[in-house]
Amino acid sequence: TILRQKCQKYWDIGSYLTVDEIMISFDGRSIQKVTIPAKPIPVGLKLQGLGDGGYIYSWEATRPKLAEFQQNTIKFSVAIPGITPPVFAFLTATQSMVARLVESLPKEHQFHLYLDNLFVCWRLSQYLKERGIALTGTCRKGACGYPPRLLALKGVPTSLNWGALQGTIVKGVFAWLWQDNNLVMGIFSSSLSSSLFLSFSLYI
């Protein structure tokens, strides 16, 4: 749209970005209107936005009660490394939305994307890594590609020491488990991964 193009034209985008949910208050009639009682803005238009320091660089609208996002739902995929013939893993509709949003980014720059556990899994991490975009984010129990060794620690009744970090590299993506007040699961990936993984390993 013209509005989206202008938002991107007049902003000097930084390197550290995020994608998150946005609610815009709206009481009129629209197929896009959603109601989420627990939110600070319970009724309105729900967007997923690509943000830079509070500035919305790009976005997609979502429709209520539909599994897919408003814009095209082309499925993005990644090849699983080390398997012949190639086996491809497809991104979910939610992860595909992130993939579409980052297509608006300038190709000559490097970016680091920070996401919450709604989006993050091995598939999306690998997809972004192949395109030179680093990713750091928390992930949910059962996220695709999260290693069983780390997942098993979630079931151990005794906690690790506060601040302790466990990690495993899974097909080029660094999966980690960090002890805060509760155990936090996460994933990190980067096209510069060899040196960054080494720096992470110093704390494991």
N, C-alpha and C positions, 0 to 999 in steps of 0.2 A: 504494500500500500504506500501511498505518498507520505503519510504520516511516519511510517516506519523508516522510509528512505531518508526523510529529513532528520529524524532522530539519530541516524547513523552518520549522516553527512556532517553535522555540526558538532560532533563529539570526538575529541582526541582520546581514543580508548586506551586504557591501561592494560597491564599484563595479567592482573589477578581478578578473576571474574567469578560469578556464581549464577546458578539458575535456581529459582525458587518460585513458590506460589504467591500470587498477588490477588487481593480482593478489592474491587472498586465498587463502592456503594452505589446501588441502583434500585429504584423502586418501580420502574416502568414495566412495560411488557416486552419480553424478549425470550427467544428460545435459549439464549445464552445465560439467562438469570439462574443462579443457584442459591440454595439456602443451606448454610452450615451453622447450626445454632451455637456451637462452641467457639466460633471465631469472633475476634473483636469487631469485625464487620460481618454480621451473620447473613445478610442478603445483598447480593450484587452480582457483578460479572467476575468470573474467575479466569485469571490469566496465569500462564507460566512465563516468567520473564528472565531474560539474560541481563544481568546487572553488573555495573562497574561503579563501585563507591557510591551507591545510592541512585545512580542514573540508570534508567531502563533503556538499554541499547537495542534490544529486539524482544519480541514476545509472540506468543500464540494464545488464542482463546480456547477454552475447553467447553464442551457441551455437557449438561447434566445427564446422568443416566445412560451415557454412551461409553463404550470401552475405548473408543478411539478419539483422537483430538480433531479439532475442527479442520485444520489444514490437511493437505494430502497425507496419506498414511502409508507411504512407501516404506517397506521394511528394509532396514539397514542390516548388514551382516558382517561378520568377521570370520576369517579362516582360523581354525584352531591350530596353533603351531605344532610341528612335529608329527603330523598325521598325513600319510599318503595312501590313497588319493585324498585330496583336500576335503575336509568336513567343515561345513559352515554353521555358525551359531547366529541366530537372528535376534536382533534387539526387540524388546517389547515395545508396545505403543508409547509408553512413558519415556523409555530410553531413546526411541526414535525421535521424539520431540526435542530432546537435548541435541541429538545429532543434526537435526534441521536448524536449530537455533545457531549452532556454531558455524554453520555454512556462511553466515553473514559476516564473519570475522575476516579482517584483512589477512591475506595469505602470507604476506612478507613478515609478519610479527610472530612472536612466540607468546603463548598464553598458558596460564595455569588455572584450571577450573576447580572450584570448591563446591561440593554438593552434599546434601543430606541423604539419609538412607532410603528415601523414596526412589532414587535413581540408580544408586551405585551397585555394580556387580562386575565380575570379570569381563563380561562381553563389552560393556560400555567402556571400561578402562582400556581394553585392547583396541577398540575402535578409535578412541581419541588418540591413543599412543601412536597408532599408525599414521595419524594426520598431524603429528608433532605437537599435540596439546596434552599437557600434563594434567593429571587428575588426583585430587585428594578428597576423600569423603568417608563418612561412616556408612556402614551397610547393615542390613537386617540379618537376623538368624535365618539361614537357609538361602542366602544370596548365591546366585550362580557362580561357581568357581571358588567359593571360599573354602579353604582347606579343612578337612575333617579334624586334623590335629589341633588346630586352634579352636574350632567349634566345640570340641570335646571339653576344653577348659571352661566353657560357659556352664557346663554341668557339674563342675567340681564344687563341693560345698564350701571349701576354704578358699578365700580370696588370695590373690597375689599381693605382694607388697605394693603400697600405693606408688604409682608412677612406673611400675614395671612394664616392660614392653616385650612381647613375643612376636616373631614375624617369620614368614615363609614366602619365598618367591614361587609363584605359580605361573608357569609359561610366560615369564617376562613381566608379570605384575606382582607387586609387593603387597601381600595381605598381612595385616597386623592386628594385634589384640593388646589393648592398653588398659591398665587398672586405674580407674578413677574411683569415685565412690561406688560405681558399678563397672563391670567389664565393658569396654567400648570396642566394637568391631569396626575395622576400616580397611580401605584399599588405597594404594598409591601407585600411580604409573607415570612414566615419563619417557620420551624419546631419548633422554639423556640418562637413562636408568642405571647404567653400570656404575657411575661414580656416586649417584644419589643413593643407590641401594647399599653401597659400601658405607656411606656415612650413617645410614640407618642402622646397619649391622653393629656398629660400635656400641649401641645402646641395648642390644638384645642379650 
